């Protein structure tokens, strides 16, 4: 297994980060992250800083 870190510039306003940005949960309230061109504002998604290849999944 590999530990992935969420890219803070891309995380959507409705996603909350925990455990040094390695865990994501949905939030009932809109969070305030700084504006950034890479931020997902319409979709509840985020990118990770590390790249992955092949078959991968999140737990």
C-alpha distances in whole Angstrom, upper triangle without the diagonal:
4,7,10,13,16,19,22,24,23,22,25,28,27,23,23,20,19,17,17,17,13,15,17,20,23,26,30,32,31,30,31,29,31,32,30,31,27,27,26,30,30,27,24,22,20,18,15,16,13,14,11,13,13,12,10,10,10,10
4,6,10,13,16,19,21,20,20,23,25,25,21,21,18,17,15,15,14,11,13,16,19,22,25,29,30,29,27,29,26,28,29,27,27,24,24,24,27,28,25,23,20,17,15,12,12,10,11,9,12,13,13,10,10,10,11
4,7,10,13,16,18,18,17,20,23,22,18,18,14,13,11,11,10,7,10,13,16,20,22,26,27,26,24,25,23,25,26,24,25,22,22,22,25,26,23,21,18,15,13,10,11,9,11,11,14,16,15,12,12,10,11
4,7,9,12,15,14,14,17,19,19,16,15,12,12,11,10,9,6,9,11,15,18,20,24,25,24,22,22,20,22,23,21,22,18,18,18,22,23,20,18,15,12,10,6,7,6,9,9,13,15,15,11,11,9,11
4,6,9,12,12,11,15,17,17,14,13,10,10,10,8,6,5,8,10,14,17,19,22,22,21,19,19,16,18,19,18,19,16,15,16,19,21,19,17,14,10,9,5,6,7,10,12,15,18,18,15,14,12,13
4,6,9,8,7,11,13,14,11,11,8,10,11,9,5,6,8,8,12,14,16,20,19,18,16,16,13,15,16,15,16,13,12,13,16,18,15,13,10,7,6,4,6,8,11,13,16,19,19,15,14,12,14
4,5,6,7,10,13,15,12,12,10,13,14,11,8,10,12,11,15,16,17,21,20,18,16,15,12,13,13,11,13,9,9,11,14,17,15,14,11,7,6,5,5,9,11,14,17,20,21,18,17,15,18
4,5,6,9,11,13,11,11,9,12,13,11,8,11,12,11,14,15,16,19,18,15,12,12,8,9,11,9,12,9,8,11,13,16,15,13,11,8,8,8,9,12,15,18,21,24,24,21,20,18,19
4,6,9,11,14,12,13,12,15,17,15,12,14,15,14,17,17,17,20,19,16,13,12,8,8,8,6,8,6,6,9,11,14,14,13,11,9,9,10,10,14,15,18,22,25,25,22,22,20,22
4,6,9,12,11,12,12,15,17,16,12,14,14,13,15,15,16,19,18,15,13,13,10,10,10,8,8,5,4,6,9,11,11,10,8,5,6,8,10,13,14,17,20,22,22,20,19,17,20
4,7,8,7,9,9,12,15,14,10,12,12,9,11,11,12,15,14,12,10,11,8,10,11,10,11,9,6,6,8,11,10,8,6,4,7,9,11,14,16,18,21,23,23,20,18,16,18
4,5,6,9,10,14,17,17,13,15,14,10,11,10,10,13,12,9,9,10,8,11,10,11,12,10,6,5,6,8,7,5,6,6,10,12,15,18,19,21,23,25,24,21,20,17,19
4,6,8,11,14,18,17,14,16,15,12,11,9,9,10,9,5,5,6,7,10,10,11,13,12,8,8,7,9,9,8,9,10,13,16,18,21,22,24,27,29,28,25,23,20,21
4,7,10,13,17,18,15,16,14,10,9,6,5,7,7,5,6,9,10,13,14,15,17,15,11,10,9,10,9,6,9,10,14,16,19,22,23,24,27,28,27,24,21,18,19
4,7,10,14,14,11,12,10,6,6,5,6,9,9,8,7,10,10,14,15,15,17,15,12,10,11,12,10,7,8,8,12,13,16,19,20,21,24,26,24,21,18,15,16
4,7,11,11,9,11,8,6,5,6,6,10,10,9,8,10,10,14,16,17,19,17,14,13,14,16,14,11,11,11,14,14,17,19,21,22,25,27,26,22,19,16,16
4,7,8,5,7,6,5,7,9,10,13,13,13,10,12,11,14,17,17,19,17,14,15,16,18,16,13,12,10,12,12,14,16,19,20,23,25,24,20,18,15,15
4,6,5,6,5,6,8,11,12,15,16,16,13,15,14,17,20,20,23,20,18,18,20,22,20,16,15,14,15,14,15,17,20,21,24,26,25,21,19,15,14
4,5,6,6,9,11,15,16,19,20,20,17,18,17,20,22,22,25,22,20,21,23,25,23,19,18,16,16,14,15,16,20,20,24,26,24,21,19,15,14
4,6,8,10,13,16,17,21,21,20,17,17,16,18,20,20,22,20,19,20,22,24,22,19,18,15,15,13,13,14,18,19,23,25,24,21,19,16,16
4,6,7,11,14,15,19,18,17,15,15,13,16,18,17,19,17,15,16,18,21,19,16,14,11,11,9,10,12,16,17,21,23,22,19,17,14,14
4,7,10,14,16,20,20,20,17,19,17,19,21,20,22,18,17,18,20,22,19,16,14,11,11,9,10,11,14,15,18,20,19,16,14,11,11
4,7,11,13,16,17,17,16,18,16,19,21,21,22,19,18,17,19,21,18,14,13,11,12,11,13,14,17,17,20,22,20,16,14,10,10
4,7,9,13,14,14,13,15,14,17,19,19,20,18,15,14,16,17,14,11,10,9,11,11,14,16,18,18,21,22,20,17,14,10,11
4,6,10,12,12,12,15,15,19,20,20,22,19,17,15,16,17,14,10,11,11,14,15,18,19,21,21,24,25,23,19,16,12,12
4,7,9,10,10,14,14,18,19,20,21,19,16,14,14,14,12,8,10,12,15,16,20,22,23,23,26,27,25,21,18,15,15
4,5,7,8,11,13,17,18,20,22,20,16,15,14,15,13,10,12,14,17,19,22,24,26,26,29,30,28,25,22,18,18
4,7,9,13,15,19,20,22,24,22,19,17,16,16,15,12,15,17,21,22,25,28,29,30,32,33,31,28,25,22,21
4,6,10,12,16,17,19,22,21,17,16,14,15,15,13,16,17,21,22,25,28,29,30,33,35,33,30,27,23,23
4,7,9,13,13,16,18,18,14,13,11,12,13,11,14,15,18,20,23,26,28,29,32,33,32,29,26,23,24
4,6,10,12,14,17,16,13,13,11,14,14,12,14,14,17,19,21,24,26,27,31,33,31,28,26,23,23
4,7,9,12,15,15,12,13,12,15,15,14,15,15,18,19,20,24,26,28,31,34,33,30,28,25,26
4,6,9,12,12,9,11,11,14,15,13,14,13,15,16,17,21,23,25,29,31,31,28,26,23,24
4,6,10,11,9,12,12,15,17,16,16,14,16,17,17,21,23,26,29,32,32,29,28,26,27
4,7,9,7,10,10,13,15,15,15,14,16,18,18,22,23,26,29,32,32,29,28,26,28
4,5,5,9,10,13,15,15,14,13,13,15,15,19,20,23,26,29,30,27,26,25,27
4,6,9,10,13,14,15,14,13,13,16,16,19,20,23,25,28,29,27,26,25,28
4,7,9,12,12,13,11,9,9,12,12,15,16,19,21,24,25,23,22,21,24
4,6,9,10,10,9,8,9,12,13,17,18,20,23,25,25,23,22,20,23
4,6,6,7,6,7,9,13,15,18,18,20,22,24,24,21,20,19,21
4,6,8,9,10,13,16,18,21,22,23,26,28,27,25,23,22,24
4,7,9,11,14,18,20,23,23,24,26,27,27,24,23,21,24
4,6,9,12,15,18,21,20,21,23,24,23,21,19,18,20
4,7,11,14,17,19,20,20,22,24,22,19,17,15,17
4,7,10,14,16,16,16,19,20,19,16,15,13,15
4,7,10,12,13,14,17,19,19,16,14,12,15
4,7,9,9,11,14,17,17,14,13,12,15
4,6,7,9,13,15,16,13,13,11,14
4,7,10,13,17,18,15,15,14,17
4,7,10,14,15,13,14,13,16
4,7,11,12,11,13,13,17
4,7,9,7,10,12,15
4,7,7,11,13,17
4,6,10,13,16
4,7,11,13
4,7,10
4,7
4
